Amino acid sequence: MNKRLKTQSESMAGSLDVILIVLLVIVLAGGAGYYVYQNSNKPAAPVTPAVVAKLKRPGVVQALRFGTVLDSAGNIKTPGVDFKQTDSTIYITVGLNNAKKGSRIEYIRYRDDFMVDNGAVNIIKDGAQRIGFNFSLKPGQTHPIGTYKIKLYTNGVFETSGAYTIK
């Protein structure tokens, strides 16, 4: 029988091969994990054109006007952006571009960058041309001093904003 005993250096060489293979597997797995981690922080691309279209400005809101007096047709008589604390009502009219039935026009109102309130109007017939919001005082109250910003949305998508001041 010609069985030869492995020398110590031959035995170590075999072990070194196994260690190198294990290290190679660890490095490759870790590298793949790093690649997945790096790419998981990127925003996902839209899957369909419908998703992209929903994010585009709908173009329903055309104009935003502020004032304290409305005429008989519901138009602001004298537009302005500077008001007094004692003005009983501040009106906002929103000109629309052929709004469709079922559309929802929403506003969020901020004073000095803090949200004050919000509201919405649901369009009840096709072709609506104007809607309005108003902020009225109760007897003995005054409007808080500050810079107000109104942000308008159509069906949850930002359209435009406007600002007014109460001094």
DSSP file (Angstrom, degrees, kcal/mol; ACC not computed):
  #  RESIDUE AA STRUCTURE BP1 BP2  ACC     N-H-->O    O-->H-N    N-H-->O    O-->H-N    TCO  KAPPA ALPHA  PHI   PSI    X-CA   Y-CA   Z-CA
    1    1 A M              0   0    0      0, 0.0     2,-0.0     0, 0.0     0, 0.0   0.000 360.0 360.0 360.0 127.4    0.0    0.0    0.0
    2    2 A N        +     0   0    0      2,-0.1     2,-0.4     0, 0.0     0, 0.0  -0.202 360.0 152.4-103.7  41.9    1.4    3.2   -1.1
    3    3 A K        -     0   0    0      1,-0.0     2,-0.4    -2,-0.0     0, 0.0  -0.574  30.0-154.6 -75.3 130.1   -0.6    5.5    1.1
    4    4 A R        -     0   0    0     -2,-0.4     2,-0.3     3,-0.0    -2,-0.1  -0.860  12.2-124.7-106.3 140.5    1.3    8.6    1.7
    5    5 A L        -     0   0    0     -2,-0.4     2,-0.2     1,-0.1     0, 0.0  -0.637  29.6-113.3 -82.2 138.3    0.8   10.8    4.7
    6    6 A K        -     0   0    0     -2,-0.3     2,-0.1     1,-0.1    -1,-0.1  -0.495  29.5-129.2 -71.0 137.3    0.0   14.4    4.1
    7    7 A T     >  -     0   0    0     -2,-0.2     4,-2.0     1,-0.1     5,-0.2  -0.400  24.3-107.2 -79.8 166.7    2.6   16.7    5.2
    8    8 A Q  H  > S+     0   0    0      1,-0.2     4,-1.9     2,-0.2     5,-0.1   0.864 119.6  51.8 -64.2 -37.5    1.8   19.7    7.4
    9    9 A S  H  > S+     0   0    0      2,-0.2     4,-1.9     1,-0.2    -1,-0.2   0.863 108.8  50.5 -70.1 -35.6    2.2   22.2    4.5
   10   10 A E  H  > S+     0   0    0      2,-0.2     4,-1.6     1,-0.2    -2,-0.2   0.893 110.3  50.3 -67.3 -38.6   -0.1   20.2    2.2
   11   11 A S  H  X S+     0   0    0     -4,-2.0     4,-1.6     1,-0.2    -2,-0.2   0.883 111.1  48.4 -65.5 -39.4   -2.7   20.1    4.9
   12   12 A M  H  X S+     0   0    0     -4,-1.9     4,-2.3     1,-0.2    -1,-0.2   0.852 106.6  56.9 -70.0 -35.3   -2.5   23.9    5.5
   13   13 A A  H  X S+     0   0    0     -4,-1.9     4,-1.7     1,-0.2    -1,-0.2   0.893 106.8  49.4 -64.3 -39.3   -2.7   24.5    1.7
   14   14 A G  H  X S+     0   0    0     -4,-1.6     4,-1.6     1,-0.2    -1,-0.2   0.890 111.6  48.6 -65.2 -40.7   -6.0   22.7    1.6
   15   15 A S  H  X S+     0   0    0     -4,-1.6     4,-2.3     1,-0.2    -2,-0.2   0.870 107.6  55.6 -67.0 -37.0   -7.4   24.7    4.5
   16   16 A L  H  X S+     0   0    0     -4,-2.3     4,-2.5     1,-0.2    -1,-0.2   0.883 104.2  53.9 -64.2 -38.8   -6.2   27.9    2.9
   17   17 A D  H  X S+     0   0    0     -4,-1.7     4,-2.0     2,-0.2    -1,-0.2   0.922 109.6  47.7 -60.0 -44.3   -8.2   27.1   -0.2
   18   18 A V  H  X S+     0   0    0     -4,-1.6     4,-2.3     1,-0.2    -2,-0.2   0.911 111.6  49.9 -64.3 -43.3  -11.4   26.6    1.9
   19   19 A I  H  X S+     0   0    0     -4,-2.3     4,-2.5     1,-0.2    -1,-0.2   0.909 110.0  50.7 -63.0 -42.9  -10.8   29.9    3.8
   20   20 A L  H  X S+     0   0    0     -4,-2.5     4,-2.3     2,-0.2    -1,-0.2   0.885 110.3  49.5 -63.1 -39.4  -10.3   31.8    0.5
   21   21 A I  H  X S+     0   0    0     -4,-2.0     4,-2.2     2,-0.2    -2,-0.2   0.921 111.3  48.9 -65.8 -43.9  -13.5   30.4   -0.9
   22   22 A V  H  X S+     0   0    0     -4,-2.3     4,-2.2     2,-0.2    -2,-0.2   0.921 112.2  48.6 -62.5 -44.0  -15.5   31.3    2.2
   23   23 A L  H  X S+     0   0    0     -4,-2.5     4,-2.7     1,-0.2     5,-0.2   0.900 109.6  52.6 -62.6 -41.3  -14.0   34.9    2.2
   24   24 A L  H  X S+     0   0    0     -4,-2.3     4,-2.4     1,-0.2    -1,-0.2   0.914 109.8  48.5 -61.1 -43.5  -14.9   35.2   -1.5
   25   25 A V  H  X S+     0   0    0     -4,-2.2     4,-2.5     2,-0.2     5,-0.2   0.915 112.3  49.2 -62.8 -43.5  -18.5   34.2   -0.8
   26   26 A I  H  X S+     0   0    0     -4,-2.2     4,-2.8     2,-0.2     5,-0.2   0.926 112.1  47.7 -62.9 -45.6  -18.7   36.7    2.1
   27   27 A V  H  X S+     0   0    0     -4,-2.7     4,-2.8     2,-0.2    -2,-0.2   0.924 113.4  47.5 -62.4 -45.6  -17.3   39.6    0.0
   28   28 A L  H  X S+     0   0    0     -4,-2.4     4,-2.1    -5,-0.2    -1,-0.2   0.918 114.4  46.3 -64.0 -42.4  -19.6   38.9   -2.9
   29   29 A A  H  X S+     0   0    0     -4,-2.5     4,-2.2     2,-0.2    -2,-0.2   0.914 114.4  47.9 -66.4 -42.3  -22.7   38.6   -0.6
   30   30 A G  H  X S+     0   0    0     -4,-2.8     4,-2.4    -5,-0.2    -2,-0.2   0.893 110.7  51.6 -65.0 -40.0  -21.7   41.8    1.3
   31   31 A G  H  X S+     0   0    0     -4,-2.8     4,-2.3     2,-0.2    -1,-0.2   0.901 110.2  48.7 -63.5 -41.0  -21.1   43.7   -2.0
   32   32 A A  H  X S+     0   0    0     -4,-2.1     4,-2.4     2,-0.2    -1,-0.2   0.904 111.0  50.8 -65.3 -40.4  -24.5   42.7   -3.2
   33   33 A G  H  X S+     0   0    0     -4,-2.2     4,-2.5     1,-0.2    -2,-0.2   0.901 109.9  49.7 -62.9 -41.1  -26.1   43.8    0.1
   34   34 A Y  H  X S+     0   0    0     -4,-2.4     4,-2.7     2,-0.2    -2,-0.2   0.902 110.2  51.1 -63.8 -41.4  -24.3   47.1   -0.2
   35   35 A Y  H  X S+     0   0    0     -4,-2.3     4,-2.1     2,-0.2    -2,-0.2   0.922 111.5  46.9 -62.6 -44.7  -25.6   47.6   -3.8
   36   36 A V  H  X S+     0   0    0     -4,-2.4     4,-1.5     2,-0.2    -2,-0.2   0.919 112.7  50.2 -63.3 -43.3  -29.1   46.8   -2.7
   37   37 A Y  H  X S+     0   0    0     -4,-2.5     4,-0.6     1,-0.2     3,-0.3   0.924 110.5  49.2 -61.0 -45.7  -28.8   49.2    0.2
   38   38 A Q  H >< S+     0   0    0     -4,-2.7     3,-0.7     1,-0.2    -1,-0.2   0.902 115.6  43.2 -61.9 -41.5  -27.5   52.0   -1.9
   39   39 A N  H >< S+     0   0    0     -4,-2.1     3,-0.9     1,-0.2    -1,-0.2   0.657 100.8  69.3 -81.5 -15.4  -30.3   51.6   -4.5
   40   40 A S  H 3< S+     0   0    0     -4,-1.5    -1,-0.2    -3,-0.3    -2,-0.2   0.681  92.1  61.0 -76.5 -15.0  -33.1   51.2   -1.9
   41   41 A N  T << S+     0   0    0     -3,-0.7    -1,-0.2    -4,-0.6    -2,-0.2   0.528  84.7  94.9 -86.6  -5.9  -32.7   54.9   -1.0
   42   42 A K  S <  S-     0   0    0     -3,-0.9     3,-0.1    -4,-0.1     2,-0.0  -0.646  87.1-104.9 -85.3 141.9  -33.5   56.1   -4.4
   43   43 A P        -     0   0    0      0, 0.0     2,-0.2     0, 0.0    -1,-0.1  -0.347  40.8-104.7 -64.5 146.5  -37.2   57.1   -5.1
   44   44 A A        -     0   0    0     -4,-0.1     3,-0.1     1,-0.1    -4,-0.0  -0.465  32.4-119.3 -72.2 140.9  -39.1   54.6   -7.2
   45   45 A A        -     0   0    0     -2,-0.2    -1,-0.1     1,-0.1    -3,-0.0  -0.529  40.1 -91.5 -75.8 145.8  -39.7   55.5  -10.8
   46   46 A P        -     0   0    0      0, 0.0    -1,-0.1     0, 0.0     4,-0.0  -0.283  30.5-150.2 -57.6 143.5  -43.4   55.8  -11.8
   47   47 A V  S    S+     0   0    0      1,-0.1    -2,-0.0    -3,-0.1     3,-0.0   0.843  73.7  22.6 -86.7 -36.1  -44.7   52.5  -13.1
   48   48 A T  S >> S-     0   0    0      1,-0.1     4,-1.2     0, 0.0     3,-0.9  -0.907  75.8-116.2-131.0 157.4  -47.3   53.8  -15.5
   49   49 A P  H 3> S+     0   0    0      0, 0.0     4,-2.7     0, 0.0     5,-0.2   0.792 112.6  67.4 -59.7 -27.7  -47.9   57.1  -17.4
   50   50 A A  H 3> S+     0   0    0      1,-0.2     4,-1.8     2,-0.2     5,-0.1   0.867  97.6  52.1 -62.6 -35.7  -51.2   57.5  -15.4
   51   51 A V  H <> S+     0   0    0     -3,-0.9     4,-1.0     2,-0.2    -1,-0.2   0.926 111.5  46.2 -65.4 -44.1  -49.1   58.0  -12.2
   52   52 A V  H >X S+     0   0    0     -4,-1.2     4,-0.8     1,-0.2     3,-0.7   0.918 110.7  52.9 -63.8 -44.0  -47.0   60.7  -13.9
   53   53 A A  H >< S+     0   0    0     -4,-2.7     3,-0.8     1,-0.2    -1,-0.2   0.861 103.7  57.3 -61.7 -36.5  -50.2   62.4  -15.3
   54   54 A K  H 3< S+     0   0    0     -4,-1.8    -1,-0.2     1,-0.2    -2,-0.2   0.796 103.9  53.3 -66.5 -27.9  -51.7   62.5  -11.8
   55   55 A L  H << S+     0   0    0     -4,-1.0    -1,-0.2    -3,-0.7    -2,-0.2   0.657  88.3  97.7 -83.3 -15.5  -48.8   64.5  -10.5
   56   56 A K  S << S-     0   0    0     -4,-0.8   101,-0.0    -3,-0.8    -3,-0.0  -0.434  93.4 -91.8 -72.7 148.2  -49.0   67.2  -13.2
   57   57 A R        -     0   0    0      1,-0.2    -1,-0.1    -2,-0.1   102,-0.1  -0.415  33.0-142.8 -59.0 124.5  -50.8   70.4  -12.3
   58   58 A P        -     0   0    0      0, 0.0    -1,-0.2     0, 0.0   101,-0.1   0.788  18.9-139.0 -65.8 -27.9  -54.4   69.9  -13.4
   59   59 A G        +     0   0    0      2,-0.1    -2,-0.1    95,-0.0    38,-0.1   0.694  66.0 121.8  78.2  18.0  -54.8   73.5  -14.6
   60   60 A V        +     0   0    0     36,-0.1    37,-3.3     1,-0.0     2,-0.5   0.891  57.9  70.4 -78.7 -41.2  -58.3   73.8  -13.1
   61   61 A V  E     +A   96   0A   0     35,-0.2    35,-0.2     1,-0.2     3,-0.1  -0.669  54.2 165.3 -82.5 124.0  -57.5   76.8  -10.9
   62   62 A Q  E     +     0   0A   0     33,-3.5     2,-0.3    -2,-0.5    34,-0.2   0.823  58.0  11.0-104.2 -44.9  -56.9   80.0  -13.0
   63   63 A A  E     -A   95   0A   0     32,-1.1    32,-2.1    97,-0.0     2,-0.4  -0.969  50.1-157.6-143.3 152.3  -57.0   83.0  -10.6
   64   64 A L  E     -A   94   0A   0     -2,-0.3     2,-0.4    30,-0.2    30,-0.2  -0.993  18.6-179.8-132.0 122.1  -57.1   83.7   -6.9
   65   65 A R  E     -A   93   0A   0     28,-2.4    28,-2.3    -2,-0.4     2,-0.3  -0.967  10.9-157.8-129.6 143.4  -58.5   87.1   -5.6
   66   66 A F  E     +A   92   0A   0     -2,-0.4    14,-2.1    14,-0.3     2,-0.3  -0.876  27.1 133.7-115.8 148.4  -58.8   88.5   -2.2
   67   67 A G  E     -A   91   0A   0     24,-1.8    24,-3.3    -2,-0.3     3,-0.1  -0.979  50.7-124.7-175.0 178.4  -61.2   91.2   -1.0
   68   68 A T  S    S+     0   0    0     10,-0.5     2,-0.4    -2,-0.3    21,-0.2   0.480  89.3  51.7-116.6  -7.7  -63.7   92.4    1.7
   69   69 A V        -     0   0    0      9,-0.2     8,-2.9    22,-0.1     9,-0.5  -0.997  61.7-160.0-136.6 133.6  -66.8   93.2   -0.5
   70   70 A L  B     -C   76   0B   0     -2,-0.4     6,-0.2     6,-0.2     2,-0.1  -0.838  15.7-133.4-106.8 147.4  -68.6   91.1   -3.1
   71   71 A D    >   -     0   0    0      4,-2.9     3,-1.7    -2,-0.3    -1,-0.0  -0.298  42.7 -86.7 -84.5-178.5  -70.9   92.4   -5.8
   72   72 A S  T 3  S+     0   0    0      1,-0.3    -1,-0.1     2,-0.1    -2,-0.0   0.729 128.8  54.7 -65.0 -21.6  -74.3   90.9   -6.5
   73   73 A A  T 3  S-     0   0    0      2,-0.1    -1,-0.3     0, 0.0     3,-0.1   0.472 121.2-104.9 -89.2  -2.7  -72.7   88.4   -8.9
   74   74 A G  S <  S+     0   0    0     -3,-1.7     2,-0.3     1,-0.3    -2,-0.1   0.601  76.3 135.4  89.9  11.6  -70.2   87.1   -6.3
   75   75 A N        -     0   0    0      1,-0.1    -4,-2.9    18,-0.0     2,-0.4  -0.668  64.7-104.5 -90.2 148.6  -67.2   88.9   -7.7
   76   76 A I  B     -C   70   0B   0     -2,-0.3    -6,-0.2    -6,-0.2    -1,-0.1  -0.591  27.9-155.8 -71.8 127.0  -64.8   90.8   -5.4
   77   77 A K  S    S+     0   0    0     -8,-2.9    -1,-0.2    -2,-0.4    -7,-0.1   0.964  81.8  16.5 -70.3 -53.4  -65.5   94.5   -5.9
   78   78 A T  S    S-     0   0    0     -9,-0.5   -10,-0.5     2,-0.0    -1,-0.3  -0.878  81.7-150.0-125.5  98.7  -62.1   95.9   -4.8
   79   79 A P        +     0   0    0      0, 0.0     2,-0.3     0, 0.0   -12,-0.2  -0.307  29.9 148.2 -67.4 151.8  -59.3   93.3   -4.8
   80   80 A G        -     0   0    0    -14,-2.1   -14,-0.3     1,-0.1     3,-0.1  -0.975  44.5-146.1-167.6 173.5  -56.5   93.6   -2.3
   81   81 A V  S    S+     0   0    0     -2,-0.3    84,-3.4     1,-0.1     2,-0.5   0.349  79.0  78.2-131.4  -0.4  -54.0   91.8   -0.2
   82   82 A D  E     +d  165   0C   0     82,-0.2     2,-0.3    84,-0.1    84,-0.2  -0.963  59.0 170.3-115.9 122.0  -53.7   94.1    2.8
   83   83 A F  E     -d  166   0C   0     82,-3.0    84,-2.6    -2,-0.5     2,-0.2  -0.816  28.7-116.9-128.5 165.4  -56.5   93.9    5.4
   84   84 A K    >   -     0   0    0     -2,-0.3     3,-1.2    82,-0.2    59,-0.1  -0.645  26.4-118.0 -99.0 158.1  -57.4   95.2    8.9
   85   85 A Q  T 3  S+     0   0    0      1,-0.2    58,-2.5    -2,-0.2    -1,-0.1   0.799 115.1  52.9 -61.2 -28.3  -57.9   93.1   12.0
   86   86 A T  T 3  S+     0   0    0     56,-0.2    -1,-0.2     3,-0.0     2,-0.2   0.453  71.6 124.4 -93.2  -1.6  -61.5   94.4   12.1
   87   87 A D    <   -     0   0    0     -3,-1.2     3,-0.1     1,-0.2    56,-0.1  -0.446  58.2-143.8 -59.2 123.8  -62.5   93.6    8.5
   88   88 A S  S    S+     0   0    0     -2,-0.2    49,-2.6     1,-0.2     2,-0.4   0.865  75.7  12.7 -65.4 -37.1  -65.7   91.6    9.2
   89   89 A T  E     - B   0 136A   0     47,-0.2     2,-0.6   -21,-0.2    47,-0.2  -0.998  58.2-157.7-143.0 136.7  -65.1   89.1    6.3
   90   90 A I  E     - B   0 135A   0     45,-1.9    45,-2.3    -2,-0.4     2,-0.3  -0.971  21.8-158.4-111.3 121.2  -62.2   88.3    4.0
   91   91 A Y  E     -AB  67 134A   0    -24,-3.3   -24,-1.8    -2,-0.6     2,-0.4  -0.741  10.0-165.5-100.9 145.7  -63.4   86.7    0.7
   92   92 A I  E     -AB  66 133A   0     41,-3.0    41,-2.6    -2,-0.3     2,-0.4  -0.988   6.2-166.4-127.6 121.8  -61.3   84.6   -1.6
   93   93 A T  E     -AB  65 132A   0    -28,-2.3   -28,-2.4    -2,-0.4     2,-0.5  -0.889   4.8-157.0-107.3 143.1  -62.7   83.9   -5.1
   94   94 A V  E     -AB  64 131A   0     37,-2.9    37,-1.8    -2,-0.4     2,-0.3  -0.960   8.1-145.5-122.9 113.1  -61.1   81.2   -7.2
   95   95 A G  E     -AB  63 130A   0    -32,-2.1   -33,-3.5    -2,-0.5   -32,-1.1  -0.618  21.2-153.9 -76.8 134.8  -61.5   81.4  -11.0
   96   96 A L  E     -A   61   0A   0     33,-3.3     2,-0.9    -2,-0.3   -35,-0.2  -0.820  16.6-134.2-115.0 150.9  -61.8   77.9  -12.5
   97   97 A N  E    S-     0   0A   0    -37,-3.3    32,-0.1    -2,-0.3    31,-0.1  -0.774  79.4 -52.1-102.9  85.4  -60.9   76.6  -16.0
   98   98 A N  E    S-     0   0A   0     -2,-0.9    29,-0.2    29,-0.3    31,-0.2   0.921  75.3-154.0  51.8  55.4  -64.0   74.5  -16.9
   99   99 A A  E     - B   0 128A   0     29,-1.8    28,-2.2   -39,-0.1    29,-1.0  -0.289   9.6-125.4 -62.6 143.7  -64.0   72.4  -13.7
  100  100 A K    >   -     0   0    0     26,-0.2     3,-2.2    27,-0.2    23,-0.2  -0.644  28.2 -94.1 -93.1 147.1  -65.5   69.0  -14.1
  101  101 A K  T 3  S+     0   0    0     -2,-0.3    23,-0.2     1,-0.3    -1,-0.1  -0.322 113.4  28.8 -54.9 135.5  -68.3   67.6  -11.9
  102  102 A G  T 3  S+     0   0    0     21,-3.0    -1,-0.3     1,-0.4    22,-0.1   0.250  86.9 133.2  93.4 -12.8  -66.9   65.6   -9.0
  103  103 A S    <   -     0   0    0     -3,-2.2    20,-3.1    20,-0.1     2,-0.5  -0.379  47.3-143.8 -67.6 151.8  -63.6   67.6   -8.8
  104  104 A R  E     -E  122   0C   0     18,-0.2    51,-3.1    -3,-0.1     2,-0.6  -0.976   9.1-163.0-123.1 119.7  -62.6   68.7   -5.4
  105  105 A I  E     -EF 121 154C   0     16,-2.8    16,-2.5    -2,-0.5     2,-0.3  -0.906  18.6-176.5-102.4 120.1  -60.9   72.1   -4.8
  106  106 A E  E     -EF 120 153C   0     47,-2.7    47,-2.5    -2,-0.6     2,-0.4  -0.842  11.4-162.2-118.1 152.1  -59.2   72.3   -1.5
  107  107 A Y  E     -EF 119 152C   0     12,-2.7    12,-1.7    -2,-0.3     2,-0.4  -0.963   7.6-162.5-128.3 152.1  -57.4   75.0    0.4
  108  108 A I  E     -EF 118 151C   0     43,-1.8    43,-2.5    -2,-0.4     2,-0.4  -0.997  16.8-154.4-126.2 129.0  -54.9   75.0    3.3
  109  109 A R  E     -EF 117 150C   0      8,-3.1     7,-3.6    -2,-0.4     8,-1.2  -0.888  10.6-171.8-109.8 134.0  -54.5   78.4    5.0
  110  110 A Y  E     -EF 115 149C   0     39,-2.7    39,-2.3    -2,-0.4     2,-0.5  -0.918  12.8-157.7-120.5 145.9  -51.3   79.3    6.9
  111  111 A R  E >  S-EF 114 148C   0      3,-2.9     3,-1.7    -2,-0.3    37,-0.2  -0.990  85.0 -16.7-122.0 121.8  -50.5   82.2    9.1
  112  112 A D  T 3  S-     0   0    0     35,-3.1    -1,-0.1    -2,-0.5    36,-0.1   0.896 130.7 -52.1  49.3  45.7  -46.8   83.0    9.5
  113  113 A D  T 3  S+     0   0    0     34,-0.3     2,-0.4     1,-0.2    -1,-0.3   0.544 116.4 111.7  71.1  12.0  -46.0   79.5    8.1
  114  114 A F  E <  S-E  111   0C   0     -3,-1.7    -3,-2.9     0, 0.0    -1,-0.2  -0.957  75.6-109.4-114.6 135.0  -48.3   77.7   10.6
  115  115 A M  E     +E  110   0C   0     -2,-0.4    -5,-0.3    -5,-0.2     3,-0.1  -0.385  36.3 174.7 -64.1 132.0  -51.4   75.9    9.4
  116  116 A V  E     -     0   0C   0     -7,-3.6     2,-0.3     1,-0.4    -6,-0.2   0.819  57.6 -40.1-102.1 -51.6  -54.6   77.7   10.5
  117  117 A D  E     -E  109   0C   0     -8,-1.2    -8,-3.1     2,-0.0    -1,-0.4  -0.947  47.5-144.2-163.2-179.8  -57.4   75.8    8.8
  118  118 A N  E     +E  108   0C   0     -2,-0.3     2,-0.3   -10,-0.2   -10,-0.2  -0.973  15.7 170.3-153.1 163.0  -58.4   74.0    5.6
  119  119 A G  E     -E  107   0C   0    -12,-1.7   -12,-2.7    -2,-0.3     2,-0.3  -0.964  12.6-148.5-164.4 175.4  -61.6   73.5    3.6
  120  120 A A  E     -E  106   0C   0     -2,-0.3     2,-0.4   -14,-0.2   -14,-0.2  -0.994   6.6-150.4-155.0 155.8  -62.9   72.2    0.3
  121  121 A V  E     -E  105   0C   0    -16,-2.5   -16,-2.8    -2,-0.3     2,-0.5  -1.000  15.4-146.1-128.3 130.0  -65.6   72.6   -2.3
  122  122 A N  E     -E  104   0C   0     -2,-0.4     2,-0.4   -18,-0.2   -18,-0.2  -0.856  23.0-125.1 -94.4 127.2  -66.9   69.7   -4.4
  123  123 A I        -     0   0    0    -20,-3.1   -21,-3.0    -2,-0.5   -20,-0.1  -0.578  24.4-171.7 -73.6 126.5  -67.8   70.8   -7.9
  124  124 A I        +     0   0    0     -2,-0.4     2,-0.3   -23,-0.2    -1,-0.1   0.551  64.1  31.7-102.6  -8.9  -71.5   69.7   -8.5
  125  125 A K  S >  S-     0   0    0    -25,-0.1     3,-0.9   -26,-0.0    -1,-0.2  -0.998  86.0-100.1-147.2 149.1  -71.8   70.4  -12.2
  126  126 A D  T 3  S+     0   0    0     -2,-0.3   -26,-0.2     1,-0.2   -27,-0.1  -0.277 101.5  30.5 -61.0 145.8  -69.5   70.4  -15.3
  127  127 A G  T 3  S+     0   0    0    -28,-2.2   -29,-0.3     1,-0.2    -1,-0.2   0.594  73.0 172.0  84.5  12.2  -68.1   73.8  -16.4
  128  128 A A  E <   -B   99   0A   0    -29,-1.0   -29,-1.8    -3,-0.9    -1,-0.2  -0.297  11.9-172.7 -55.6 136.8  -68.0   75.6  -13.1
  129  129 A Q  E     +     0   0A   0      1,-0.3   -33,-3.3   -31,-0.2     2,-0.3   0.622  59.1  16.8-108.4 -19.4  -66.2   78.9  -13.5
  130  130 A R  E     +B   95   0A   0    -35,-0.3    -1,-0.3   -31,-0.0     2,-0.3  -0.988  49.9 176.9-158.2 143.4  -65.8   80.2   -9.9
  131  131 A I  E     -B   94   0A   0    -37,-1.8   -37,-2.9    -2,-0.3     2,-0.3  -0.866  16.7-153.6-133.1 172.1  -65.9   79.1   -6.3
  132  132 A G  E     -B   93   0A   0     -2,-0.3     2,-0.3   -39,-0.2   -39,-0.2  -0.992  12.3-163.0-149.2 157.0  -65.3   81.1   -3.1
  133  133 A F  E     -B   92   0A   0    -41,-2.6   -41,-3.0    -2,-0.3     2,-0.3  -0.941  14.6-164.5-129.3 153.5  -64.2   80.8    0.5
  134  134 A N  E     -B   91   0A   0     -2,-0.3     2,-0.5   -43,-0.2   -43,-0.2  -0.996  16.2-152.7-143.1 152.9  -64.6   83.4    3.2
  135  135 A F  E     -B   90   0A   0    -45,-2.3   -45,-1.9    -2,-0.3     2,-0.3  -0.931  26.7-175.0-124.3 103.3  -63.2   84.0    6.7
  136  136 A S  E     -B   89   0A   0     -2,-0.5     2,-0.3   -47,-0.2   -47,-0.2  -0.721  18.4-129.4-107.1 150.4  -65.8   85.8    8.8
  137  137 A L        -     0   0    0    -49,-2.6     3,-0.1    -2,-0.3     6,-0.0  -0.694  14.7-133.3 -93.1 146.3  -65.5   87.3   12.3
  138  138 A K    >   -     0   0    0     -2,-0.3     3,-2.3     1,-0.1    -1,-0.0  -0.638  52.3 -71.9 -86.2 157.0  -67.9   86.6   15.1
  139  139 A P  T 3  S+     0   0    0      0, 0.0    -1,-0.1     0, 0.0     3,-0.1  -0.221 122.5  16.7 -52.6 133.8  -69.0   89.8   17.1
  140  140 A G  T 3  S+     0   0    0      1,-0.3     2,-0.2    -3,-0.1    -3,-0.0   0.359 103.0 112.6  85.5  -5.3  -66.2   91.0   19.3
  141  141 A Q    <   -     0   0    0     -3,-2.3     2,-0.3   -55,-0.1    -1,-0.3  -0.564  46.7-161.2 -96.0 162.8  -63.5   89.1   17.5
  142  142 A T        -     0   0    0     -2,-0.2   -56,-0.2    -3,-0.1   -57,-0.1  -0.957  28.7-103.6-134.5 157.4  -60.6   90.3   15.3
  143  143 A H        -     0   0    0    -58,-2.5     2,-0.1    -2,-0.3   -56,-0.1  -0.627  44.9-108.4 -75.5 136.4  -58.4   88.6   12.8
  144  144 A P        -     0   0    0      0, 0.0    22,-0.1     0, 0.0     2,-0.1  -0.414  36.7-107.6 -63.9 140.6  -54.9   87.8   14.2
  145  145 A I  S    S+     0   0    0     22,-0.1     2,-0.3    -2,-0.1    22,-0.2  -0.416  70.1  90.3 -66.4 141.9  -52.1   89.9   12.7
  146  146 A G  E    S- G   0 166C   0     20,-2.1    20,-2.7    -2,-0.1     2,-0.6  -0.906  76.7 -69.8 157.8 177.4  -49.8   88.1   10.3
  147  147 A T  E     - G   0 165C   0     -2,-0.3   -35,-3.1    18,-0.2     2,-0.4  -0.909  47.0-157.9-101.7 123.7  -49.0   87.0    6.8
  148  148 A Y  E     -FG 111 164C   0     16,-3.4    16,-2.1    -2,-0.6     2,-0.4  -0.812   7.0-165.8-105.9 140.8  -51.5   84.5    5.5
  149  149 A K  E     -FG 110 163C   0    -39,-2.3   -39,-2.7    -2,-0.4     2,-0.5  -0.992   4.0-159.1-127.0 134.6  -50.8   82.0    2.6
  150  150 A I  E     -FG 109 162C   0     12,-3.1    12,-2.0    -2,-0.4     2,-0.5  -0.955   4.3-164.7-112.3 125.7  -53.5   80.0    0.9
  151  151 A K  E     -FG 108 161C   0    -43,-2.5   -43,-1.8    -2,-0.5     2,-0.4  -0.951   9.9-154.8-110.2 130.0  -52.5   76.9   -1.0
  152  152 A L  E     -FG 107 160C   0      8,-3.2     7,-3.2    -2,-0.5     8,-1.0  -0.847  10.6-174.1-109.4 141.3  -55.0   75.5   -3.5
  153  153 A Y  E     -FG 106 158C   0    -47,-2.5   -47,-2.7    -2,-0.4     2,-0.5  -0.966  16.7-149.4-131.1 144.5  -55.3   71.8   -4.7
  154  154 A T  E >  S-FG 105 157C   0      3,-2.6     3,-2.0    -2,-0.3   -49,-0.2  -0.974  87.6 -20.4-114.1 118.4  -57.4   70.1   -7.2
  155  155 A N  T 3  S-     0   0    0    -51,-3.1    -1,-0.1    -2,-0.5   -50,-0.1   0.863 130.1 -50.6  50.6  39.8  -58.2   66.5   -6.3
  156  156 A G  T 3  S+     0   0    0    -52,-0.4     2,-0.5     1,-0.2    -1,-0.3   0.413 114.1 115.3  84.9  -1.7  -55.2   66.5   -4.0
  157  157 A V  E <  S- G   0 154C   0     -3,-2.0    -3,-2.6  -101,-0.0    -1,-0.2  -0.893  73.0-109.9-106.3 128.7  -52.7   67.9   -6.5
  158  158 A F  E     + G   0 153C   0     -2,-0.5    -5,-0.3    -5,-0.2     3,-0.1  -0.254  40.5 168.7 -58.2 135.5  -51.2   71.3   -5.8
  159  159 A E  E     -     0   0C   0     -7,-3.2     2,-0.3     1,-0.4    -6,-0.2   0.762  52.5 -42.6-111.1 -60.0  -52.4   74.1   -8.2
  160  160 A T  E     - G   0 152C   0     -8,-1.0    -8,-3.2   -97,-0.0    -1,-0.4  -0.948  44.7-137.3-163.1 175.5  -51.3   77.5   -6.9
  161  161 A S  E     - G   0 151C   0     -2,-0.3     2,-0.3   -10,-0.2   -10,-0.2  -0.962  11.2-173.4-144.2 162.6  -51.0   79.7   -3.9
  162  162 A G  E     - G   0 150C   0    -12,-2.0   -12,-3.1    -2,-0.3     2,-0.3  -0.949  10.9-145.4-149.2 165.8  -51.6   83.3   -2.9
  163  163 A A  E     + G   0 149C   0     -2,-0.3     2,-0.3   -14,-0.2   -14,-0.2  -0.971  12.8 178.0-139.6 152.8  -51.0   85.5    0.1
  164  164 A Y  E     - G   0 148C   0    -16,-2.1   -16,-3.4    -2,-0.3     2,-0.4  -0.956  18.7-134.8-145.4 164.5  -52.5   88.4    2.1
  165  165 A T  E     -dG  82 147C   0    -84,-3.4   -82,-3.0    -2,-0.3     2,-0.5  -0.939   2.4-155.4-125.5 142.4  -51.6   90.3    5.2
  166  166 A I  E      dG  83 146C   0    -20,-2.7   -20,-2.1    -2,-0.4   -82,-0.2  -0.981 360.0 360.0-116.1 123.7  -53.6   91.4    8.2
  167  167 A K              0   0    0    -84,-2.6   -83,-0.2    -2,-0.5   -22,-0.1   0.380 360.0 360.0-112.5 360.0  -52.1   94.5    9.9
